[in-house]
Amino acid sequence: MNISARPSELARPATRREWLAILARTPHACMKEAMDVALGTDSPPLFDWLRAPDIGLAMVRGRVGGTGDAFNLGEATVTRATLRAGPMTGAQRSAWRFIWDATRSGQRLPR
């Protein structure tokens, strides 16, 4: 623990970068166990890769005052992948539908 850290800094939620760093260092066996627990008796849904995961950079642009001249704000890392989901069980379909509906309507998913 960092002695100089304030309690508010210790209680803050992890950033996306921190979560991805944790996931990158997590052993495969631990990830598989967590997935098995999350799915319960269901198996992971089948899928076909249409485009394999790819990472890169994208230029983020902005406008002065929201309507003025465009300018380059900086670069952001992006990840993209495309897959086709296969047949799913009722529980898998319900979970997928919940996530799809929540993200399309701009809602935040529960943690």
Protein Blocks (a to p, Z undefined) as FASTA:
>chain_A
ZZklcfklmmpccdfklmmmmmmmpcfklmmmmmmmmnomaccdddddfbdcdddddddd
ddehhlaccddfbdcdddddddddddddfklmmmmmmmmmmmmnopacdZZ
